[in-house]
Amino acid sequence: EIFIPNAFSPNGDGINDLFGIDAANITEFEMWIFDRWGNEVFYSDDVTKKWNGSDQNGEFYPGTTSFNYLIEYKGKSEDDATKLTGVVHLVR
């Protein structure tokens, strides 16, 4: 099972500050985050590593912005391979 939020608010209050998935029984995982121009701003192959809303230079995006994600994961069975795409909203 997998849960992907559609928004997060990285404002340092300790609530909903990071974007990532909550999942069970994942054996392989990759996640890419892209800005509206298609530039990669975050990558992880660790399901526990979450995105803090910054670009690859560590600069934070101001205001409310939307990003596209691509998530590929596999469960315990070879038939469990899944590719998901969607939009996440960063709200400051």
PDB file with one MODEL, atoms N, CA, C and O in Angstrom:
MODEL        1
ATOM      1  N   GLU A   1       0.829  -1.171   0.000  1.00  0.00           N
ATOM      2  CA  GLU A   1       0.000   0.000   0.000  1.00  0.00           C
ATOM      3  C   GLU A   1       0.875   1.236   0.000  1.00  0.00           C
ATOM      4  O   GLU A   1       1.989   1.223   0.523  1.00  0.00           O
ATOM      5  N   ILE A   2       0.355   2.318  -0.598  1.00  0.00           N
ATOM      6  CA  ILE A   2       1.135   3.539  -0.734  1.00  0.00           C
ATOM      7  C   ILE A   2       0.210   4.749  -0.560  1.00  0.00           C
ATOM      8  O   ILE A   2      -0.926   4.745  -1.034  1.00  0.00           O
ATOM      9  N   PHE A   3       0.705   5.769   0.117  1.00  0.00           N
ATOM     10  CA  PHE A   3      -0.018   7.034   0.254  1.00  0.00           C
ATOM     11  C   PHE A   3       0.886   8.142  -0.247  1.00  0.00           C
ATOM     12  O   PHE A   3       2.039   8.249   0.172  1.00  0.00           O
ATOM     13  N   ILE A   4       0.360   8.976  -1.153  1.00  0.00           N
ATOM     14  CA  ILE A   4       1.101  10.110  -1.707  1.00  0.00           C
ATOM     15  C   ILE A   4       0.284  11.371  -1.437  1.00  0.00           C
ATOM     16  O   ILE A   4      -0.810  11.510  -1.983  1.00  0.00           O
ATOM     17  N   PRO A   5       0.775  12.284  -0.619  1.00  0.00           N
ATOM     18  CA  PRO A   5       0.033  13.520  -0.376  1.00  0.00           C
ATOM     19  C   PRO A   5       0.034  14.417  -1.611  1.00  0.00           C
ATOM     20  O   PRO A   5       0.918  14.309  -2.461  1.00  0.00           O
ATOM     21  N   ASN A   6      -0.953  15.298  -1.706  1.00  0.00           N
ATOM     22  CA  ASN A   6      -1.005  16.204  -2.859  1.00  0.00           C
ATOM     23  C   ASN A   6      -0.519  17.609  -2.525  1.00  0.00           C
ATOM     24  O   ASN A   6      -0.495  18.484  -3.391  1.00  0.00           O
ATOM     25  N   ALA A   7      -0.126  17.828  -1.250  1.00  0.00           N
ATOM     26  CA  ALA A   7       0.400  19.135  -0.847  1.00  0.00           C
ATOM     27  C   ALA A   7       1.250  18.977   0.408  1.00  0.00           C
ATOM     28  O   ALA A   7       1.093  18.016   1.161  1.00  0.00           O
ATOM     29  N   PHE A   8       2.149  19.931   0.622  1.00  0.00           N
ATOM     30  CA  PHE A   8       2.923  19.999   1.853  1.00  0.00           C
ATOM     31  C   PHE A   8       3.309  21.444   2.103  1.00  0.00           C
ATOM     32  O   PHE A   8       3.265  22.275   1.195  1.00  0.00           O
ATOM     33  N   SER A   9       3.689  21.742   3.349  1.00  0.00           N
ATOM     34  CA  SER A   9       3.963  23.132   3.724  1.00  0.00           C
ATOM     35  C   SER A   9       5.271  23.213   4.501  1.00  0.00           C
ATOM     36  O   SER A   9       5.266  23.190   5.732  1.00  0.00           O
ATOM     37  N   PRO A  10       6.387  23.306   3.788  1.00  0.00           N
ATOM     38  CA  PRO A  10       7.691  23.348   4.452  1.00  0.00           C
ATOM     39  C   PRO A  10       7.989  24.701   5.089  1.00  0.00           C
ATOM     40  O   PRO A  10       8.774  25.492   4.567  1.00  0.00           O
ATOM     41  N   ASN A  11       7.347  24.949   6.226  1.00  0.00           N
ATOM     42  CA  ASN A  11       7.524  26.244   6.887  1.00  0.00           C
ATOM     43  C   ASN A  11       8.210  26.125   8.246  1.00  0.00           C
ATOM     44  O   ASN A  11       8.277  27.101   8.993  1.00  0.00           O
ATOM     45  N   GLY A  12       8.721  24.932   8.570  1.00  0.00           N
ATOM     46  CA  GLY A  12       9.474  24.761   9.794  1.00  0.00           C
ATOM     47  C   GLY A  12       8.658  24.575  11.050  1.00  0.00           C
ATOM     48  O   GLY A  12       9.214  24.614  12.148  1.00  0.00           O
ATOM     49  N   ASP A  13       7.341  24.370  10.929  1.00  0.00           N
ATOM     50  CA  ASP A  13       6.527  24.190  12.127  1.00  0.00           C
ATOM     51  C   ASP A  13       6.465  22.735  12.591  1.00  0.00           C
ATOM     52  O   ASP A  13       5.824  22.428  13.596  1.00  0.00           O
ATOM     53  N   GLY A  14       7.134  21.838  11.855  1.00  0.00           N
ATOM     54  CA  GLY A  14       7.154  20.434  12.235  1.00  0.00           C
ATOM     55  C   GLY A  14       5.941  19.642  11.800  1.00  0.00           C
ATOM     56  O   GLY A  14       5.836  18.453  12.099  1.00  0.00           O
ATOM     57  N   ILE A  15       5.022  20.286  11.096  1.00  0.00           N
ATOM     58  CA  ILE A  15       3.811  19.621  10.614  1.00  0.00           C
ATOM     59  C   ILE A  15       3.803  19.688   9.094  1.00  0.00           C
ATOM     60  O   ILE A  15       3.776  20.777   8.519  1.00  0.00           O
ATOM     61  N   ASN A  16       3.827  18.531   8.441  1.00  0.00           N
ATOM     62  CA  ASN A  16       3.712  18.462   6.986  1.00  0.00           C
ATOM     63  C   ASN A  16       4.826  19.245   6.280  1.00  0.00           C
ATOM     64  O   ASN A  16       4.586  19.860   5.241  1.00  0.00           O
ATOM     65  N   ASP A  17       6.040  19.225   6.838  1.00  0.00           N
ATOM     66  CA  ASP A  17       7.162  19.990   6.286  1.00  0.00           C
ATOM     67  C   ASP A  17       7.881  19.291   5.134  1.00  0.00           C
ATOM     68  O   ASP A  17       8.619  19.938   4.391  1.00  0.00           O
ATOM     69  N   LEU A  18       7.683  17.989   4.973  1.00  0.00           N
ATOM     70  CA  LEU A  18       8.401  17.221   3.951  1.00  0.00           C
ATOM     71  C   LEU A  18       7.431  16.498   3.037  1.00  0.00           C
ATOM     72  O   LEU A  18       6.347  16.094   3.459  1.00  0.00           O
ATOM     73  N   PHE A  19       7.832  16.336   1.764  1.00  0.00           N
ATOM     74  CA  PHE A  19       7.034  15.566   0.809  1.00  0.00           C
ATOM     75  C   PHE A  19       7.701  14.230   0.547  1.00  0.00           C
ATOM     76  O   PHE A  19       8.893  14.164   0.249  1.00  0.00           O
ATOM     77  N   GLY A  20       6.937  13.193   0.660  1.00  0.00           N
ATOM     78  CA  GLY A  20       7.398  11.842   0.373  1.00  0.00           C
ATOM     79  C   GLY A  20       6.218  10.908   0.511  1.00  0.00           C
ATOM     80  O   GLY A  20       5.096  11.340   0.772  1.00  0.00           O
ATOM     81  N   ILE A  21       6.476   9.637   0.334  1.00  0.00           N
ATOM     82  CA  ILE A  21       5.384   8.679   0.408  1.00  0.00           C
ATOM     83  C   ILE A  21       5.430   7.940   1.739  1.00  0.00           C
ATOM     84  O   ILE A  21       6.467   7.857   2.397  1.00  0.00           O
ATOM     85  N   ASP A  22       4.288   7.415   2.104  1.00  0.00           N
ATOM     86  CA  ASP A  22       4.189   6.441   3.191  1.00  0.00           C
ATOM     87  C   ASP A  22       3.788   5.144   2.520  1.00  0.00           C
ATOM     88  O   ASP A  22       2.784   5.098   1.809  1.00  0.00           O
ATOM     89  N   ALA A  23       4.558   4.090   2.738  1.00  0.00           N
ATOM     90  CA  ALA A  23       4.315   2.837   2.029  1.00  0.00           C
ATOM     91  C   ALA A  23       4.720   1.645   2.874  1.00  0.00           C
ATOM     92  O   ALA A  23       5.514   1.759   3.808  1.00  0.00           O
ATOM     93  N   ALA A  24       4.158   0.502   2.524  1.00  0.00           N
ATOM     94  CA  ALA A  24       4.512  -0.757   3.166  1.00  0.00           C
ATOM     95  C   ALA A  24       4.883  -1.763   2.087  1.00  0.00           C
ATOM     96  O   ALA A  24       4.332  -1.738   0.987  1.00  0.00           O
ATOM     97  N   ASN A  25       5.804  -2.634   2.403  1.00  0.00           N
ATOM     98  CA  ASN A  25       6.198  -3.735   1.518  1.00  0.00           C
ATOM     99  C   ASN A  25       6.822  -3.279   0.204  1.00  0.00           C
ATOM    100  O   ASN A  25       6.617  -3.912  -0.832  1.00  0.00           O
ATOM    101  N   ILE A  26       7.581  -2.188   0.238  1.00  0.00           N
ATOM    102  CA  ILE A  26       8.283  -1.697  -0.950  1.00  0.00           C
ATOM    103  C   ILE A  26       9.703  -2.278  -0.942  1.00  0.00           C
ATOM    104  O   ILE A  26      10.415  -2.173   0.057  1.00  0.00           O
ATOM    105  N   THR A  27      10.108  -2.892  -2.059  1.00  0.00           N
ATOM    106  CA  THR A  27      11.454  -3.458  -2.145  1.00  0.00           C
ATOM    107  C   THR A  27      12.386  -2.609  -3.002  1.00  0.00           C
ATOM    108  O   THR A  27      13.596  -2.604  -2.777  1.00  0.00           O
ATOM    109  N   GLU A  28      11.840  -1.895  -3.976  1.00  0.00           N
ATOM    110  CA  GLU A  28      12.622  -0.978  -4.810  1.00  0.00           C
ATOM    111  C   GLU A  28      11.833   0.314  -4.948  1.00  0.00           C
ATOM    112  O   GLU A  28      10.604   0.294  -5.026  1.00  0.00           O
ATOM    113  N   PHE A  29      12.555   1.460  -4.980  1.00  0.00           N
ATOM    114  CA  PHE A  29      11.876   2.752  -4.982  1.00  0.00           C
ATOM    115  C   PHE A  29      12.747   3.804  -5.643  1.00  0.00           C
ATOM    116  O   PHE A  29      13.959   3.840  -5.431  1.00  0.00           O
ATOM    117  N   GLU A  30      12.126   4.662  -6.445  1.00  0.00           N
ATOM    118  CA  GLU A  30      12.774   5.868  -6.982  1.00  0.00           C
ATOM    119  C   GLU A  30      11.711   6.955  -7.083  1.00  0.00           C
ATOM    120  O   GLU A  30      10.563   6.687  -7.437  1.00  0.00           O
ATOM    121  N   MET A  31      12.114   8.192  -6.765  1.00  0.00           N
ATOM    122  CA  MET A  31      11.199   9.327  -6.862  1.00  0.00           C
ATOM    123  C   MET A  31      11.951  10.521  -7.438  1.00  0.00           C
ATOM    124  O   MET A  31      13.054  10.851  -7.002  1.00  0.00           O
ATOM    125  N   TRP A  32      11.337  11.154  -8.418  1.00  0.00           N
ATOM    126  CA  TRP A  32      11.861  12.372  -9.022  1.00  0.00           C
ATOM    127  C   TRP A  32      10.828  13.473  -8.834  1.00  0.00           C
ATOM    128  O   TRP A  32       9.626  13.230  -8.939  1.00  0.00           O
ATOM    129  N   ILE A  33      11.303  14.691  -8.554  1.00  0.00           N
ATOM    130  CA  ILE A  33      10.456  15.876  -8.487  1.00  0.00           C
ATOM    131  C   ILE A  33      10.964  16.845  -9.547  1.00  0.00           C
ATOM    132  O   ILE A  33      12.166  17.092  -9.652  1.00  0.00           O
ATOM    133  N   PHE A  34      10.027  17.399 -10.341  1.00  0.00           N
ATOM    134  CA  PHE A  34      10.367  18.328 -11.420  1.00  0.00           C
ATOM    135  C   PHE A  34       9.619  19.639 -11.240  1.00  0.00           C
ATOM    136  O   PHE A  34       8.468  19.657 -10.803  1.00  0.00           O
ATOM    137  N   ASP A  35      10.299  20.755 -11.587  1.00  0.00           N
ATOM    138  CA  ASP A  35       9.615  22.046 -11.570  1.00  0.00           C
ATOM    139  C   ASP A  35       8.741  22.173 -12.822  1.00  0.00           C
ATOM    140  O   ASP A  35       8.689  21.254 -13.639  1.00  0.00           O
ATOM    141  N   ARG A  36       8.068  23.293 -12.970  1.00  0.00           N
ATOM    142  CA  ARG A  36       7.123  23.452 -14.084  1.00  0.00           C
ATOM    143  C   ARG A  36       7.790  23.499 -15.451  1.00  0.00           C
ATOM    144  O   ARG A  36       7.109  23.381 -16.470  1.00  0.00           O
ATOM    145  N   TRP A  37       9.103  23.668 -15.495  1.00  0.00           N
ATOM    146  CA  TRP A  37       9.838  23.666 -16.754  1.00  0.00           C
ATOM    147  C   TRP A  37      10.452  22.301 -17.053  1.00  0.00           C
ATOM    148  O   TRP A  37      11.140  22.131 -18.059  1.00  0.00           O
ATOM    149  N   GLY A  38      10.202  21.333 -16.181  1.00  0.00           N
ATOM    150  CA  GLY A  38      10.734  19.995 -16.390  1.00  0.00           C
ATOM    151  C   GLY A  38      12.119  19.762 -15.828  1.00  0.00           C
ATOM    152  O   GLY A  38      12.716  18.714 -16.075  1.00  0.00           O
ATOM    153  N   ASN A  39      12.643  20.717 -15.076  1.00  0.00           N
ATOM    154  CA  ASN A  39      13.962  20.555 -14.461  1.00  0.00           C
ATOM    155  C   ASN A  39      13.850  19.703 -13.198  1.00  0.00           C
ATOM    156  O   ASN A  39      12.963  19.925 -12.374  1.00  0.00           O
ATOM    157  N   GLU A  40      14.735  18.744 -13.049  1.00  0.00           N
ATOM    158  CA  GLU A  40      14.740  17.901 -11.859  1.00  0.00           C
ATOM    159  C   GLU A  40      15.218  18.722 -10.663  1.00  0.00           C
ATOM    160  O   GLU A  40      16.287  19.330 -10.710  1.00  0.00           O
ATOM    161  N   VAL A  41      14.424  18.736  -9.594  1.00  0.00           N
ATOM    162  CA  VAL A  41      14.804  19.466  -8.387  1.00  0.00           C
ATOM    163  C   VAL A  41      15.093  18.541  -7.214  1.00  0.00           C
ATOM    164  O   VAL A  41      15.680  18.964  -6.218  1.00  0.00           O
ATOM    165  N   PHE A  42      14.681  17.264  -7.327  1.00  0.00           N
ATOM    166  CA  PHE A  42      14.923  16.315  -6.245  1.00  0.00           C
ATOM    167  C   PHE A  42      14.870  14.899  -6.800  1.00  0.00           C
ATOM    168  O   PHE A  42      14.085  14.595  -7.698  1.00  0.00           O
ATOM    169  N   TYR A  43      15.731  14.031  -6.242  1.00  0.00           N
ATOM    170  CA  TYR A  43      15.726  12.614  -6.584  1.00  0.00           C
ATOM    171  C   TYR A  43      16.043  11.812  -5.322  1.00  0.00           C
ATOM    172  O   TYR A  43      16.855  12.223  -4.494  1.00  0.00           O
ATOM    173  N   SER A  44      15.386  10.664  -5.195  1.00  0.00           N
ATOM    174  CA  SER A  44      15.702   9.760  -4.095  1.00  0.00           C
ATOM    175  C   SER A  44      15.444   8.329  -4.522  1.00  0.00           C
ATOM    176  O   SER A  44      14.487   8.043  -5.242  1.00  0.00           O
ATOM    177  N   ASP A  45      16.310   7.431  -4.070  1.00  0.00           N
ATOM    178  CA  ASP A  45      16.049   5.999  -4.244  1.00  0.00           C
ATOM    179  C   ASP A  45      15.882   5.340  -2.871  1.00  0.00           C
ATOM    180  O   ASP A  45      16.010   4.124  -2.730  1.00  0.00           O
ATOM    181  N   ASP A  46      15.594   6.169  -1.869  1.00  0.00           N
ATOM    182  CA  ASP A  46      15.362   5.716  -0.501  1.00  0.00           C
ATOM    183  C   ASP A  46      13.950   6.137  -0.099  1.00  0.00           C
ATOM    184  O   ASP A  46      13.665   7.330   0.006  1.00  0.00           O
ATOM    185  N   VAL A  47      13.068   5.169   0.125  1.00  0.00           N
ATOM    186  CA  VAL A  47      11.665   5.468   0.420  1.00  0.00           C
ATOM    187  C   VAL A  47      11.504   6.298   1.696  1.00  0.00           C
ATOM    188  O   VAL A  47      10.469   6.940   1.875  1.00  0.00           O
ATOM    189  N   THR A  48      12.488   6.301   2.573  1.00  0.00           N
ATOM    190  CA  THR A  48      12.391   7.082   3.809  1.00  0.00           C
ATOM    191  C   THR A  48      12.903   8.516   3.650  1.00  0.00           C
ATOM    192  O   THR A  48      12.683   9.349   4.530  1.00  0.00           O
ATOM    193  N   LYS A  49      13.583   8.813   2.536  1.00  0.00           N
ATOM    194  CA  LYS A  49      14.109  10.166   2.300  1.00  0.00           C
ATOM    195  C   LYS A  49      13.015  11.026   1.676  1.00  0.00           C
ATOM    196  O   LYS A  49      12.423  10.656   0.662  1.00  0.00           O
ATOM    197  N   LYS A  50      12.757  12.157   2.280  1.00  0.00           N
ATOM    198  CA  LYS A  50      11.681  13.039   1.817  1.00  0.00           C
ATOM    199  C   LYS A  50      12.251  14.383   1.372  1.00  0.00           C
ATOM    200  O   LYS A  50      13.350  14.772   1.769  1.00  0.00           O
ATOM    201  N   TRP A  51      11.476  15.084   0.538  1.00  0.00           N
ATOM    202  CA  TRP A  51      11.896  16.355  -0.040  1.00  0.00           C
ATOM    203  C   TRP A  51      11.471  17.504   0.867  1.00  0.00           C
ATOM    204  O   TRP A  51      10.338  17.542   1.346  1.00  0.00           O
ATOM    205  N   ASN A  52      12.399  18.450   1.101  1.00  0.00           N
ATOM    206  CA  ASN A  52      12.124  19.587   1.986  1.00  0.00           C
ATOM    207  C   ASN A  52      11.663  20.848   1.242  1.00  0.00           C
ATOM    208  O   ASN A  52      11.490  21.895   1.866  1.00  0.00           O
ATOM    209  N   GLY A  53      11.465  20.766  -0.067  1.00  0.00           N
ATOM    210  CA  GLY A  53      10.972  21.913  -0.821  1.00  0.00           C
ATOM    211  C   GLY A  53      12.047  22.809  -1.385  1.00  0.00           C
ATOM    212  O   GLY A  53      11.747  23.917  -1.830  1.00  0.00           O
ATOM    213  N   SER A  54      13.306  22.361  -1.381  1.00  0.00           N
ATOM    214  CA  SER A  54      14.382  23.184  -1.934  1.00  0.00           C
ATOM    215  C   SER A  54      14.814  22.656  -3.299  1.00  0.00           C
ATOM    216  O   SER A  54      14.506  21.522  -3.667  1.00  0.00           O
ATOM    217  N   ASP A  55      15.535  23.501  -4.047  1.00  0.00           N
ATOM    218  CA  ASP A  55      16.073  23.040  -5.325  1.00  0.00           C
ATOM    219  C   ASP A  55      17.405  22.325  -5.075  1.00  0.00           C
ATOM    220  O   ASP A  55      17.808  22.147  -3.925  1.00  0.00           O
ATOM    221  N   GLN A  56      18.081  21.920  -6.143  1.00  0.00           N
ATOM    222  CA  GLN A  56      19.321  21.160  -5.993  1.00  0.00           C
ATOM    223  C   GLN A  56      20.462  21.993  -5.412  1.00  0.00           C
ATOM    224  O   GLN A  56      21.479  21.442  -4.989  1.00  0.00           O
ATOM    225  N   ASN A  57      20.301  23.319  -5.389  1.00  0.00           N
ATOM    226  CA  ASN A  57      21.310  24.204  -4.789  1.00  0.00           C
ATOM    227  C   ASN A  57      20.989  24.538  -3.335  1.00  0.00           C
ATOM    228  O   ASN A  57      21.719  25.291  -2.692  1.00  0.00           O
ATOM    229  N   GLY A  58      19.894  23.977  -2.818  1.00  0.00           N
ATOM    230  CA  GLY A  58      19.502  24.244  -1.440  1.00  0.00           C
ATOM    231  C   GLY A  58      18.673  25.495  -1.260  1.00  0.00           C
ATOM    232  O   GLY A  58      18.346  25.866  -0.132  1.00  0.00           O
ATOM    233  N   GLU A  59      18.326  26.154  -2.362  1.00  0.00           N
ATOM    234  CA  GLU A  59      17.482  27.357  -2.292  1.00  0.00           C
ATOM    235  C   GLU A  59      16.016  26.929  -2.175  1.00  0.00           C
ATOM    236  O   GLU A  59      15.591  25.968  -2.818  1.00  0.00           O
ATOM    237  N   PHE A  60      15.256  27.641  -1.360  1.00  0.00           N
ATOM    238  CA  PHE A  60      13.848  27.308  -1.165  1.00  0.00           C
ATOM    239  C   PHE A  60      12.963  28.100  -2.120  1.00  0.00           C
ATOM    240  O   PHE A  60      13.223  29.270  -2.400  1.00  0.00           O
ATOM    241  N   TYR A  61      11.917  27.449  -2.614  1.00  0.00           N
ATOM    242  CA  TYR A  61      10.958  28.101  -3.504  1.00  0.00           C
ATOM    243  C   TYR A  61      10.014  28.957  -2.681  1.00  0.00           C
ATOM    244  O   TYR A  61       9.509  28.503  -1.654  1.00  0.00           O
ATOM    245  N   PRO A  62       9.766  30.192  -3.112  1.00  0.00           N
ATOM    246  CA  PRO A  62       8.861  31.071  -2.373  1.00  0.00           C
ATOM    247  C   PRO A  62       7.400  30.799  -2.742  1.00  0.00           C
ATOM    248  O   PRO A  62       7.111  30.262  -3.812  1.00  0.00           O
ATOM    249  N   GLY A  63       6.500  31.170  -1.862  1.00  0.00           N
ATOM    250  CA  GLY A  63       5.075  31.126  -2.153  1.00  0.00           C
ATOM    251  C   GLY A  63       4.535  29.741  -2.434  1.00  0.00           C
ATOM    252  O   GLY A  63       5.132  28.731  -2.060  1.00  0.00           O
ATOM    253  N   THR A  64       3.395  29.715  -3.099  1.00  0.00           N
ATOM    254  CA  THR A  64       2.731  28.466  -3.464  1.00  0.00           C
ATOM    255  C   THR A  64       3.146  28.093  -4.876  1.00  0.00           C
ATOM    256  O   THR A  64       3.022  28.901  -5.796  1.00  0.00           O
ATOM    257  N   THR A  65       3.630  26.890  -5.050  1.00  0.00           N
ATOM    258  CA  THR A  65       4.151  26.422  -6.325  1.00  0.00           C
ATOM    259  C   THR A  65       3.762  24.966  -6.508  1.00  0.00           C
ATOM    260  O   THR A  65       3.645  24.222  -5.535  1.00  0.00           O
ATOM    261  N   SER A  66       3.560  24.558  -7.760  1.00  0.00           N
ATOM    262  CA  SER A  66       3.232  23.164  -8.065  1.00  0.00           C
ATOM    263  C   SER A  66       4.420  22.483  -8.717  1.00  0.00           C
ATOM    264  O   SER A  66       5.161  23.101  -9.482  1.00  0.00           O
ATOM    265  N   PHE A  67       4.596  21.210  -8.410  1.00  0.00           N
ATOM    266  CA  PHE A  67       5.667  20.395  -8.956  1.00  0.00           C
ATOM    267  C   PHE A  67       5.097  19.074  -9.437  1.00  0.00           C
ATOM    268  O   PHE A  67       4.096  18.587  -8.911  1.00  0.00           O
ATOM    269  N   ASN A  68       5.738  18.502 -10.435  1.00  0.00           N
ATOM    270  CA  ASN A  68       5.356  17.182 -10.919  1.00  0.00           C
ATOM    271  C   ASN A  68       6.260  16.149 -10.274  1.00  0.00           C
ATOM    272  O   ASN A  68       7.436  16.409 -10.016  1.00  0.00           O
ATOM    273  N   TYR A  69       5.700  14.976 -10.017  1.00  0.00           N
ATOM    274  CA  TYR A  69       6.523  13.892  -9.494  1.00  0.00           C
ATOM    275  C   TYR A  69       6.366  12.651 -10.366  1.00  0.00           C
ATOM    276  O   TYR A  69       5.342  12.447 -11.018  1.00  0.00           O
ATOM    277  N   LEU A  70       7.396  11.843 -10.357  1.00  0.00           N
ATOM    278  CA  LEU A  70       7.393  10.515 -10.965  1.00  0.00           C
ATOM    279  C   LEU A  70       7.909   9.577  -9.889  1.00  0.00           C
ATOM    280  O   LEU A  70       9.005   9.763  -9.361  1.00  0.00           O
ATOM    281  N   ILE A  71       7.112   8.571  -9.571  1.00  0.00           N
ATOM    282  CA  ILE A  71       7.488   7.588  -8.563  1.00  0.00           C
ATOM    283  C   ILE A  71       7.408   6.212  -9.199  1.00  0.00           C
ATOM    284  O   ILE A  71       6.387   5.832  -9.771  1.00  0.00           O
ATOM    285  N   GLU A  72       8.497   5.476  -9.088  1.00  0.00           N
ATOM    286  CA  GLU A  72       8.534   4.090  -9.546  1.00  0.00           C
ATOM    287  C   GLU A  72       8.866   3.227  -8.341  1.00  0.00           C
ATOM    288  O   GLU A  72       9.814   3.508  -7.608  1.00  0.00           O
ATOM    289  N   TYR A  73       8.079   2.172  -8.140  1.00  0.00           N
ATOM    290  CA  TYR A  73       8.358   1.287  -7.016  1.00  0.00           C
ATOM    291  C   TYR A  73       7.955  -0.132  -7.355  1.00  0.00           C
ATOM    292  O   TYR A  73       7.189  -0.387  -8.285  1.00  0.00           O
ATOM    293  N   LYS A  74       8.492  -1.036  -6.575  1.00  0.00           N
ATOM    294  CA  LYS A  74       8.194  -2.454  -6.751  1.00  0.00           C
ATOM    295  C   LYS A  74       7.953  -3.050  -5.372  1.00  0.00           C
ATOM    296  O   LYS A  74       8.633  -2.721  -4.400  1.00  0.00           O
ATOM    297  N   GLY A  75       6.976  -3.927  -5.318  1.00  0.00           N
ATOM    298  CA  GLY A  75       6.691  -4.647  -4.088  1.00  0.00           C
ATOM    299  C   GLY A  75       7.440  -5.965  -4.071  1.00  0.00           C
ATOM    300  O   GLY A  75       8.441  -6.134  -4.766  1.00  0.00           O
ATOM    301  N   LYS A  76       6.952  -6.884  -3.281  1.00  0.00           N
ATOM    302  CA  LYS A  76       7.629  -8.169  -3.125  1.00  0.00           C
ATOM    303  C   LYS A  76       7.520  -9.058  -4.357  1.00  0.00           C
ATOM    304  O   LYS A  76       8.364  -9.932  -4.555  1.00  0.00           O
ATOM    305  N   SER A  77       6.512  -8.858  -5.181  1.00  0.00           N
ATOM    306  CA  SER A  77       6.321  -9.655  -6.386  1.00  0.00           C
ATOM    307  C   SER A  77       6.783  -8.870  -7.614  1.00  0.00           C
ATOM    308  O   SER A  77       6.659  -7.646  -7.648  1.00  0.00           O
ATOM    309  N   GLU A  78       7.310  -9.562  -8.614  1.00  0.00           N
ATOM    310  CA  GLU A  78       7.727  -8.894  -9.857  1.00  0.00           C
ATOM    311  C   GLU A  78       6.548  -8.197 -10.526  1.00  0.00           C
ATOM    312  O   GLU A  78       6.737  -7.213 -11.241  1.00  0.00           O
ATOM    313  N   ASP A  79       5.327  -8.698 -10.302  1.00  0.00           N
ATOM    314  CA  ASP A  79       4.132  -8.095 -10.898  1.00  0.00           C
ATOM    315  C   ASP A  79       3.720  -6.803 -10.205  1.00  0.00           C
ATOM    316  O   ASP A  79       2.805  -6.121 -10.665  1.00  0.00           O
ATOM    317  N   ASP A  80       4.381  -6.462  -9.110  1.00  0.00           N
ATOM    318  CA  ASP A  80       4.032  -5.271  -8.337  1.00  0.00           C
ATOM    319  C   ASP A  80       4.679  -3.993  -8.856  1.00  0.00           C
ATOM    320  O   ASP A  80       4.453  -2.931  -8.276  1.00  0.00           O
ATOM    321  N   ALA A  81       5.464  -4.048  -9.912  1.00  0.00           N
ATOM    322  CA  ALA A  81       6.148  -2.852 -10.422  1.00  0.00           C
ATOM    323  C   ALA A  81       5.120  -1.820 -10.856  1.00  0.00           C
ATOM    324  O   ALA A  81       4.209  -2.120 -11.628  1.00  0.00           O
ATOM    325  N   THR A  82       5.276  -0.602 -10.353  1.00  0.00           N
ATOM    326  CA  THR A  82       4.308   0.454 -10.620  1.00  0.00           C
ATOM    327  C   THR A  82       5.035   1.767 -10.885  1.00  0.00           C
ATOM    328  O   THR A  82       6.068   2.058 -10.283  1.00  0.00           O
ATOM    329  N   LYS A  83       4.468   2.555 -11.804  1.00  0.00           N
ATOM    330  CA  LYS A  83       4.972   3.894 -12.102  1.00  0.00           C
ATOM    331  C   LYS A  83       3.804   4.857 -11.903  1.00  0.00           C
ATOM    332  O   LYS A  83       2.737   4.679 -12.490  1.00  0.00           O
ATOM    333  N   LEU A  84       4.010   5.865 -11.081  1.00  0.00           N
ATOM    334  CA  LEU A  84       2.969   6.853 -10.786  1.00  0.00           C
ATOM    335  C   LEU A  84       3.469   8.251 -11.097  1.00  0.00           C
ATOM    336  O   LEU A  84       4.626   8.574 -10.832  1.00  0.00           O
ATOM    337  N   THR A  85       2.606   9.075 -11.656  1.00  0.00           N
ATOM    338  CA  THR A  85       2.918  10.476 -11.879  1.00  0.00           C
ATOM    339  C   THR A  85       1.810  11.324 -11.271  1.00  0.00           C
ATOM    340  O   THR A  85       0.677  10.867 -11.119  1.00  0.00           O
ATOM    341  N   GLY A  86       2.145  12.556 -10.927  1.00  0.00           N
ATOM    342  CA  GLY A  86       1.148  13.428 -10.364  1.00  0.00           C
ATOM    343  C   GLY A  86       1.718  14.793 -10.056  1.00  0.00           C
ATOM    344  O   GLY A  86       2.832  15.130 -10.459  1.00  0.00           O
ATOM    345  N   VAL A  87       0.941  15.564  -9.341  1.00  0.00           N
ATOM    346  CA  VAL A  87       1.293  16.947  -8.983  1.00  0.00           C
ATOM    347  C   VAL A  87       1.245  17.076  -7.465  1.00  0.00           C
ATOM    348  O   VAL A  87       0.331  16.569  -6.815  1.00  0.00           O
ATOM    349  N   VAL A  88       2.234  17.755  -6.917  1.00  0.00           N
ATOM    350  CA  VAL A  88       2.245  18.094  -5.501  1.00  0.00           C
ATOM    351  C   VAL A  88       2.351  19.614  -5.399  1.00  0.00           C
ATOM    352  O   VAL A  88       3.086  20.248  -6.156  1.00  0.00           O
ATOM    353  N   HIS A  89       1.610  20.187  -4.456  1.00  0.00           N
ATOM    354  CA  HIS A  89       1.596  21.636  -4.260  1.00  0.00           C
ATOM    355  C   HIS A  89       2.409  21.982  -3.018  1.00  0.00           C
ATOM    356  O   HIS A  89       2.168  21.450  -1.934  1.00  0.00           O
ATOM    357  N   LEU A  90       3.367  22.875  -3.190  1.00  0.00           N
ATOM    358  CA  LEU A  90       4.166  23.395  -2.095  1.00  0.00           C
ATOM    359  C   LEU A  90       3.496  24.694  -1.652  1.00  0.00           C
ATOM    360  O   LEU A  90       3.347  25.622  -2.447  1.00  0.00           O
ATOM    361  N   VAL A  91       3.094  24.758  -0.387  1.00  0.00           N
ATOM    362  CA  VAL A  91       2.378  25.923   0.128  1.00  0.00           C
ATOM    363  C   VAL A  91       3.177  26.533   1.266  1.00  0.00           C
ATOM    364  O   VAL A  91       3.458  25.859   2.257  1.00  0.00           O
ATOM    365  N   ARG A  92       3.546  27.797   1.137  1.00  0.00           N
ATOM    366  CA  ARG A  92       4.275  28.487   2.210  1.00  0.00           C
ATOM    367  C   ARG A  92       3.347  29.490   2.870  1.00  0.00           C
ATOM    368  O   ARG A  92       3.752  30.186   3.801  1.00  0.00           O
TER     369      ARG A  92
ENDMDL
END
